[in-house]
Amino acid sequence: MNIRRWSVGLIAATLLVPALVACNNSSGDSSSTASDAGVPSDPKAALVASTKGLEEGNFTFSIEADSMSGKGTVHKPSKSAQMTMTVGGDDFTMDFDLIQIQPDTWVKVDLGDLFAGIPGMDAFKDKYQHLDAAKAKGAKNLDIFKDGTDPTDAKGMFDGLVDVEKTGEGTYRGTFDLTKVEDSVAADQDLLKELGDQAKSVPFTAKLDAEGRINELVLSIPAAGEAKAQDVKITYGDYGSATEAQKPPADQVIEANEQTYEMFK
């Protein structure tokens, strides 16, 4: 399962796993839910409206699943963002760190023992590679802001709503038709093929924070092919109070080589 724009192009097929995104909300209490004030009474409208805070591009998030863990910050006011992630299992682990401060991008990738002994690969492990903006134009997955400010595209996810009901103050449940979702956290085409008709009725729950903004979204993905059933949990927080990304120290930076540009195309 891919994370929009920071997915296949960034770490190729290793990101075809469900993601858990967890962080505090702006009040510091991730369990806060929305009051009825200012929240649309129609459940679907409430969920669609809950993504407006993400469009402002000032929030934090984190990611965790059976084969993935990570965290990130989006700070549109400074045109900067950062994401760190670990992907893998018993046989393979990869650590990934991306920093973008427009127009510059730095990426650090530790592929563990996968490419041990390959000339030039050791330099990737402990250094950030700086990518030239002009040369990286074809690597759209390295531009966090290219298609918006939400890496999981929660707004696009809600395009696939089949049914939804309100279950409490700021809490909802229903089903998604993932075949109607594009470029979101759940729209990996390989996974959809494996799911077949199950992809048309994937259960979910959602929570909104005290101001009606999306705080948590949990999808229960059925077993498909060799992948076991598991939940995908997405939460956002620190609306309006995220901090800008910082450049890596100069002594930790090298210029990217051609292999890196090719990897992210």
C-alpha positions as a printed Julia matrix, in Angstrom:
265×3 Matrix{Float64}:
   0.0     0.0     0.0
   1.44    3.31   -1.04
   1.71    6.67    0.64
   0.84    9.26   -1.95
   3.84   10.94   -3.59
   6.22    9.64   -0.93
   5.7     6.05   -1.93
   6.64    3.91   -4.9
   8.92    6.54   -6.4
  10.69    6.93   -3.06
  11.14    3.39   -1.91
   9.81    1.36   -4.84
   7.88   -1.78   -3.98
   8.92   -1.81   -0.32
   6.06    0.56    0.53
   3.33   -1.82   -0.62
   2.21   -2.25    2.98
  -0.55   -0.61    5.06
   0.42    2.51    7.0
  -0.3     3.7    10.5
  -0.09    7.45   11.0
  -0.24    8.56   14.65
   0.49   11.91   16.26
  -0.92   14.37   18.77
  -3.57   16.87   17.81
  -3.03   20.58   18.28
  -4.23   20.48   21.89
  -1.82   17.66   22.7
  -4.66   15.17   23.35
  -5.08   12.74   20.48
  -8.31   11.4    21.98
 -10.17   14.71   21.66
 -13.28   14.49   19.49
 -15.43   17.06   17.81
 -18.34   18.83   19.43
 -21.41   19.28   17.28
 -20.77   23.03   16.93
 -19.73   23.88   13.37
 -19.65   20.26   12.19
 -22.09   19.34    9.39
 -24.91   17.12   10.62
 -24.67   14.89    7.55
 -21.98   12.28    8.37
 -20.46   12.23    4.88
 -20.35   16.02    4.72
 -18.7    16.09    8.14
 -15.91   13.79    6.98
 -15.34   15.68    3.74
 -15.19   18.99    5.65
 -12.77   17.51    8.18
  -9.93   17.53    5.64
  -9.9    21.31    5.14
  -7.31   21.74    7.88
  -4.9    19.57    5.91
  -5.12   21.9     2.94
  -3.45   24.6     5.03
  -0.34   22.4     5.13
   0.69   22.86    8.74
   0.56   19.6    10.73
   2.51   16.57   11.92
   1.95   12.86   11.46
   3.6     9.51   12.06
   3.35    6.07   10.47
   3.45    2.54   11.82
   2.36   -0.92   10.67
   3.58   -4.53   10.65
   6.28   -3.6     8.15
   6.5     0.16    8.51
   7.09    2.9    11.06
   7.78    6.59   10.61
   6.83   10.19   11.24
   6.71   13.5     9.42
   6.0    17.21    9.41
   4.4    19.38    6.73
   4.99   23.12    7.08
   3.67   24.96    4.04
   4.38   28.46    5.48
   8.1    27.78    5.14
   7.64   25.54    2.08
   9.3    22.74    4.01
   8.57   19.2     5.08
  10.34   16.16    6.46
   9.55   12.46    6.65
  11.47    9.57    8.19
  10.51    5.95    7.75
  11.66    2.41    8.42
  10.35   -0.34    6.14
  11.04   -4.04    6.18
  10.78   -7.34    8.0
  12.92  -10.28    9.04
  14.9   -10.41    5.8
  15.19   -6.75    4.82
  15.1    -3.36    6.55
  15.43    0.08    5.01
  15.67    3.45    6.76
  14.65    6.51    4.78
  14.79   10.24    5.58
  13.57   12.98    3.23
  13.85   16.72    3.85
  12.42   19.31    1.48
  12.93   23.04    1.8
  11.9    24.34   -1.58
  13.61   24.28   -3.98
  16.1    21.93   -2.3
  15.65   18.28   -1.36
  17.87   15.99    0.7
  17.4    12.26    1.04
  19.18    9.66    3.17
  18.63    5.96    2.54
  20.08    3.07    4.52
  19.36   -0.18    2.7
  20.91   -2.35    5.38
  22.69   -5.38    3.99
  20.69   -5.47    0.76
  23.35   -3.72   -1.33
  26.37   -4.51    0.83
  29.54   -4.54   -1.2
  28.13   -2.63   -4.16
  30.51    0.24   -5.06
  29.24    3.64   -3.94
  26.34    2.34   -1.86
  28.11    2.79    1.49
  28.04    6.56    0.94
  24.24    6.47    1.07
  24.1     5.03    4.56
  25.28    7.92    6.7
  24.95   10.93    4.4
  22.12   13.04    3.06
  22.2    13.29   -0.71
  21.38   16.73   -2.03
  19.32   16.7    -5.21
  19.55   19.44   -7.8
  16.04   20.81   -8.4
  16.54   21.04  -12.17
  17.8    17.47  -12.46
  15.09   16.14  -10.16
  12.16   17.52  -12.17
  11.38   14.04  -13.45
  11.32   12.68   -9.91
   7.88   13.99   -8.97
   7.76   11.79   -5.87
  10.46   13.97   -4.31
   8.24   17.06   -4.47
   6.04   16.86   -1.4
   4.0    19.9    -2.41
   3.46   18.99   -6.07
  -0.1    17.7    -5.66
  -1.12   19.24   -2.35
  -0.05   19.06    1.27
  -1.53   15.78    2.53
   0.72   12.77    1.87
  -2.16   10.31    2.46
  -4.8    12.33    0.57
  -7.6    11.87    3.1
  -9.82   14.11    0.97
  -9.38   11.76   -1.97
 -10.09    8.82    0.3
 -13.51   10.2     1.13
 -14.36   10.19   -2.58
 -14.75    6.45   -2.09
 -17.32    6.63    0.72
 -20.05    4.03    0.27
 -21.9     4.49    3.54
 -21.16    6.26    6.81
 -22.94    6.76   10.11
 -22.2     8.81   13.18
 -21.52    6.64   16.22
 -20.84    9.28   18.85
 -19.53   12.78   19.4
 -16.98   13.2    16.61
 -16.87    9.47   15.78
 -18.02    7.72   12.61
 -17.95    4.34   10.88
 -18.77    3.05    7.42
 -17.25    1.5     4.3
 -15.04    2.64    1.44
 -15.03    1.57   -2.2
 -11.28    1.75   -2.77
 -11.7     1.24   -6.51
 -13.08    4.8    -6.61
 -10.11    6.27   -4.76
  -7.11    7.71   -6.62
  -3.63    8.61   -5.31
  -4.51    7.94   -1.68
  -2.89    5.84    1.01
  -5.11    2.91    0.03
  -5.02    3.19   -3.75
  -2.23    0.81   -4.58
  -3.27   -0.96   -7.77
  -1.53   -4.23   -6.94
  -3.34   -4.44   -3.62
  -6.69   -3.6    -5.22
  -6.22   -6.44   -7.68
  -5.52   -8.83   -4.84
  -8.58   -7.64   -2.91
 -10.94   -8.05   -5.86
 -14.57   -7.33   -4.9
 -13.51   -6.91   -1.25
 -12.01   -3.56   -2.24
 -15.52   -2.2    -2.81
 -16.58   -2.49    0.84
 -13.62   -1.87    3.16
 -14.74   -1.01    6.72
 -13.45    2.13    8.43
 -13.84    4.23   11.55
 -13.0     7.93   11.88
 -12.57   10.51   14.63
 -12.6    14.29   14.37
 -10.86   16.61   16.8
 -12.56   19.32   18.85
 -12.66   21.65   15.84
 -14.06   19.09   13.41
 -10.73   18.28   11.74
  -9.75   14.74   10.84
  -7.82   13.28   13.73
  -7.97    9.54   13.07
  -8.97    7.24   10.22
  -8.75    3.45   10.56
  -9.29    1.14    7.61
  -9.7    -2.6     8.18
  -8.04   -4.12    5.12
  -9.07   -7.76    4.44
  -6.54  -10.49    3.78
  -5.47  -10.54    0.13
  -3.04  -12.86   -1.59
  -0.08  -13.36    0.72
  -0.95  -10.3     2.82
  -2.79  -10.91    6.08
  -5.74   -8.83    7.25
  -4.72   -5.73    9.18
  -5.78   -2.23   10.09
  -4.52    0.97    8.49
  -4.66    3.77   11.03
  -4.07    7.38    9.98
  -4.03   10.28   12.41
  -3.0    13.91   12.14
  -2.19   16.56   14.73
  -0.46   19.82   15.62
  -2.72   21.7    13.21
  -1.33   25.18   12.74
   1.6    24.61   15.1
   4.02   22.36   13.24
   7.64   23.5    12.99
   9.59   24.06    9.79
  12.05   21.46    8.58
  15.77   22.11    9.07
  18.6    21.58    6.6
  20.91   18.7     7.45
  24.38   19.74    8.72
  26.76   20.54    5.87
  29.23   17.85    6.96
  26.47   15.24    6.53
  25.65   16.2     2.93
  26.96   14.88   -0.39
  25.69   15.54   -3.9
  23.36   12.86   -5.27
  24.65   10.59   -8.0
  22.81    9.48  -11.12
  21.65    6.26   -9.44
  19.67    8.27   -6.92
  17.89   10.37   -9.56
  16.95    7.2   -11.42
  15.67    5.53   -8.26
  13.15    8.28   -7.58
  11.77    8.69  -11.1
